[in-house]
Amino acid sequence: MTVVTGFLGAGKTTLIRAALAHPAAARTAVIVNEFAETGIDDVLLRTASQDVTLIGNGCICCAARSDLNRALRALYADRERGAVPPFDRVVVETSGVSEPAPVLQNFATDRTVTSAYALEGLVTVVDSVLASRTQAHAPIWSEQVALADRIVLTKADLLPPASAAATRALVGALNPQAAIADAADVREAPAFLFGAPGHERTGFACTPQPALPAGAPYVSFVLTFDAPFHWALFTRIMDALAATRGEDLLRVKGLVNVEGCAGPVVVHHVQHLAAPPEELSAWPATAGGADRRTRLVFITRGLSRQKVVALFAAHLDLVAADAARLDPDAAMRAG
């Protein structure tokens, strides 16, 4: 499941409609999680019903006025009983004034939904012409950009090259970890919108926790770890981080190298909430071969990289010290 967000008028609907016309978008389901705006012209539903409509190219669409999780459950049930064609992915288009964090949190709290869908990522669509102006008067715009896995810039062709570059720099400074693409390129190659090809996943249990709101400057950074983790240790560290600074932990996403797992474990955390982690069958291939390091992207409100590193280091040092007391050679193996 890919969530597509962006402020009012950014061009989400137009972008999704163009992507669905591409052969690569076949077997896609679309959920429009709003009612006030017009849907995808002449093909998406314009009512608040949970009915499903075929929209060509092997794609289907339904509308969800308020309860996204209910729409996801109903869509999956229809797929299982053959009421709709089978689909490989779901694209959720949110309202232009939706905060992305609650959407991700609601997804993570529903075990029925998380057993049927895997969250692939959050894509934010940005109006290049109005970016700086929108940022000034709509704080939600900054959150939509800061939490994104990928950012699509629309209407860049309407700007002089220098202005278009300034917009790219603006969103890049707010979220340096997100990949950024122009809408014209995404229309030609919608894989950027949908994410990388899916990997086989297996179940991996997790206990969700309550979420809290907060407000402060955004910070984004990446942590990598060469040695694999014991899963209990990783969850202990993340639980400690959530307990002490959960309100500042806007989002954590990444791949964790877990001892005993053939592939990486995909993790998503939003403030105090953890989505059920999932094990991939194999590590994604890269140009230099599979990179088996743990890689975690943190997006926070005022929580610095140094403080998170210190928390991880403290727990890892404790494990190493305990291992050394039991077996001097075990310190080298502590994850």
CORCORCOR-V547642 format. One record per residue. N is the residue number from 1. RES is the residue in one small letter. OMEGA is omega in radians with two decimals (999 if undefined). NEAR is the number of other C-alpha atoms within 12 Angstrom. Layout:
BEGIN
n: <N	N>
res: <RES	RES>
omega: <OMEGA	OMEGA>
near: <NEAR	NEAR>
END
This chain:
BEGIN
n: <1	2	3	4	5	6	7	8	9	10	11	12	13	14	15	16	17	18	19	20	21	22	23	24	25	26	27	28	29	30	31	32	33	34	35	36	37	38	39	40	41	42	43	44	45	46	47	48	49	50	51	52	53	54	55	56	57	58	59	60	61	62	63	64	65	66	67	68	69	70	71	72	73	74	75	76	77	78	79	80	81	82	83	84	85	86	87	88	89	90	91	92	93	94	95	96	97	98	99	100	101	102	103	104	105	106	107	108	109	110	111	112	113	114	115	116	117	118	119	120	121	122	123	124	125	126	127	128	129	130	131	132	133	134	135	136	137	138	139	140	141	142	143	144	145	146	147	148	149	150	151	152	153	154	155	156	157	158	159	160	161	162	163	164	165	166	167	168	169	170	171	172	173	174	175	176	177	178	179	180	181	182	183	184	185	186	187	188	189	190	191	192	193	194	195	196	197	198	199	200	201	202	203	204	205	206	207	208	209	210	211	212	213	214	215	216	217	218	219	220	221	222	223	224	225	226	227	228	229	230	231	232	233	234	235	236	237	238	239	240	241	242	243	244	245	246	247	248	249	250	251	252	253	254	255	256	257	258	259	260	261	262	263	264	265	266	267	268	269	270	271	272	273	274	275	276	277	278	279	280	281	282	283	284	285	286	287	288	289	290	291	292	293	294	295	296	297	298	299	300	301	302	303	304	305	306	307	308	309	310	311	312	313	314	315	316	317	318	319	320	321	322	323	324	325	326	327	328	329	330	331	332	333	334	335>
res: <m	t	v	v	t	g	f	l	g	a	g	k	t	t	l	i	r	a	a	l	a	h	p	a	a	a	r	t	a	v	i	v	n	e	f	a	e	t	g	i	d	d	v	l	l	r	t	a	s	q	d	v	t	l	i	g	n	g	c	i	c	c	a	a	r	s	d	l	n	r	a	l	r	a	l	y	a	d	r	e	r	g	a	v	p	p	f	d	r	v	v	v	e	t	s	g	v	s	e	p	a	p	v	l	q	n	f	a	t	d	r	t	v	t	s	a	y	a	l	e	g	l	v	t	v	v	d	s	v	l	a	s	r	t	q	a	h	a	p	i	w	s	e	q	v	a	l	a	d	r	i	v	l	t	k	a	d	l	l	p	p	a	s	a	a	a	t	r	a	l	v	g	a	l	n	p	q	a	a	i	a	d	a	a	d	v	r	e	a	p	a	f	l	f	g	a	p	g	h	e	r	t	g	f	a	c	t	p	q	p	a	l	p	a	g	a	p	y	v	s	f	v	l	t	f	d	a	p	f	h	w	a	l	f	t	r	i	m	d	a	l	a	a	t	r	g	e	d	l	l	r	v	k	g	l	v	n	v	e	g	c	a	g	p	v	v	v	h	h	v	q	h	l	a	a	p	p	e	e	l	s	a	w	p	a	t	a	g	g	a	d	r	r	t	r	l	v	f	i	t	r	g	l	s	r	q	k	v	v	a	l	f	a	a	h	l	d	l	v	a	a	d	a	a	r	l	d	p	d	a	a	m	r	a	g>
omega: <3.06	3.10	3.12	-3.13	-3.11	-3.06	-3.13	3.08	-3.10	3.14	-3.14	-3.08	3.14	-3.13	-3.14	-3.14	3.12	-3.13	-3.12	3.11	-3.11	3.13	-3.13	-3.10	3.13	3.14	3.09	2.99	-3.14	3.03	3.09	-3.02	3.04	-3.07	-3.02	-3.09	3.04	-3.14	3.11	-2.92	2.98	-3.14	3.09	-3.14	3.09	3.09	-3.14	-3.10	3.08	-3.14	-3.12	-3.14	3.01	-3.08	3.06	3.11	-3.13	-3.08	3.10	-3.12	2.97	-3.11	3.10	-3.07	-3.07	-3.00	-3.13	-3.12	3.10	3.11	3.12	3.13	-3.13	-3.13	3.13	3.11	3.10	3.11	-3.09	-3.12	3.06	3.14	3.06	3.10	3.10	3.12	-3.10	-3.10	3.05	3.02	3.13	3.07	-3.10	3.03	3.14	3.13	3.13	2.96	-3.09	-3.07	3.12	3.09	3.12	3.12	3.14	3.09	-3.03	-3.08	-3.07	-3.07	3.10	3.13	-3.08	3.05	-3.10	-3.06	3.02	3.14	-3.14	-3.14	3.13	3.12	3.11	3.12	-3.05	3.03	-3.08	-3.08	-3.02	-3.00	-3.07	3.12	3.13	3.11	-3.07	-3.04	-3.11	-3.12	-3.12	3.11	-3.13	3.12	3.11	3.13	-3.04	-3.07	-3.01	2.92	3.13	-3.12	3.10	3.14	3.10	3.04	3.12	-3.13	3.12	-3.08	2.95	-3.10	-3.11	3.13	3.10	3.11	3.12	3.10	3.11	3.12	3.14	-3.12	3.11	3.11	-3.14	3.14	-3.08	-3.11	-3.06	2.99	-3.09	3.12	3.05	-3.11	-3.14	3.12	-3.14	3.11	3.12	-3.09	-3.02	3.10	3.09	3.13	-3.03	-3.11	-3.11	3.08	-3.08	3.05	3.08	-3.09	3.06	-3.10	-3.12	-2.94	3.14	3.11	3.13	3.14	-3.13	-3.11	3.11	3.09	3.08	3.08	3.12	-3.13	-3.13	3.07	3.13	3.12	-3.11	3.00	3.07	-3.14	-3.11	-3.07	3.10	3.12	2.74	-3.07	3.14	3.12	-3.14	-3.14	3.10	3.12	-3.12	3.08	3.12	3.12	3.13	-3.11	-3.07	-3.06	-3.06	-3.12	3.13	-3.06	-3.06	-3.11	2.97	3.14	3.11	3.14	-3.10	3.04	-3.06	3.11	3.12	-3.14	-3.12	3.13	3.12	3.03	-3.14	-3.12	3.05	3.06	3.05	-3.07	-3.11	-2.97	3.08	3.05	3.10	3.13	-3.10	3.12	3.02	-3.10	-3.14	3.10	3.10	-3.14	3.05	-3.12	-3.13	-3.06	-3.10	3.08	-3.02	3.10	2.97	-3.14	-3.09	3.07	3.12	3.01	-2.98	2.96	3.05	3.10	-2.99	3.07	-3.08	-3.12	3.11	3.09	-3.14	3.13	3.10	-3.09	-3.13	3.14	3.14	3.10	3.11	3.13	-3.14	3.14	3.11	-3.14	-3.12	3.12	-3.13	-3.06	-3.09	-3.13	-3.05	-3.12	3.13	-3.07	-3.06	3.13	999>
near: <35	38	45	49	50	45	39	29	26	34	37	41	38	27	42	48	35	26	32	38	26	25	19	27	36	27	28	38	43	47	49	47	42	33	26	20	26	26	33	31	16	15	28	38	31	27	23	25	24	29	25	33	28	25	27	23	23	25	35	39	44	43	42	35	27	23	24	36	33	24	33	41	27	27	37	33	20	23	23	15	12	12	18	26	28	23	28	29	40	40	45	42	48	45	38	33	26	27	32	39	38	29	32	44	34	31	38	37	28	28	26	21	28	33	25	29	33	37	39	35	39	40	44	51	49	47	38	39	27	30	37	24	18	28	26	12	13	22	23	26	35	38	38	48	47	46	50	45	42	39	44	43	44	36	31	30	19	15	20	14	15	14	20	27	22	21	34	34	19	27	38	28	21	31	33	27	29	32	28	33	34	32	36	22	22	34	29	22	25	32	26	35	50	41	29	20	18	22	22	20	26	24	21	23	21	27	19	27	24	23	29	21	21	22	20	19	21	31	33	36	33	27	28	23	24	17	22	30	33	24	25	18	26	32	29	20	28	35	28	20	35	32	21	18	29	33	28	33	45	45	47	42	39	33	34	41	35	34	24	15	26	22	29	37	44	41	39	43	46	44	41	36	38	39	38	36	36	36	30	26	18	24	27	24	15	9	7	8	11	16	22	29	25	31	28	32	35	43	44	39	30	24	32	24	24	17	19	34	24	17	25	29	21	19	28	28	20	19	28	23	22	20	19	17	13	13	15	14	14	16	20	18	21	26	33>
END
